[in-house]
Amino acid sequence: MVEADKSFIRFAWGVTRFVILIGGLAIKLPRIHLGECRKELSRYFLLGCLANHQEYSFWRKENHPNIMRCYWCFPFGLCLIAKRYRYQPTNLTQ
């Protein structure tokens, strides 16, 4: 997905996290599944919290170049604010 303008809001989601993309920021929240079973609901929510916390702590300790800069994380991984990744496709035919 390539976009020229970063000024609008987009929404994305995976299995464990819901992401709000605003300009150059990505706000990552644990996803609440409105499924049939409460056990699954809490499981995916907790996995989303864990993913946020691990991403933030890994970036802080390692400052790994493959992880986007994390600006701030709520306690327990309830919300992570990170730099938005911009995919730049490369032309392999040249």
C-alpha angles and dihedrals in degrees: 000000000000120000128181097202124055096185099093133077124250132179127216135169144188133185097288107018140050115209129202112198112203117172107303095346134089116203109198121198131178109260119243110213115207093206134141099268127058090207091063091044093057093039095058092041091054092045089053090051090048092049091052093047094046094047091051096045093045091051092047094049101037104022085211115196092222093060119074117241113277113214102184143347128201116231114280091017095281091145133007124196114200141159113277117250116230115204113219111190117215123220105237094186095073 
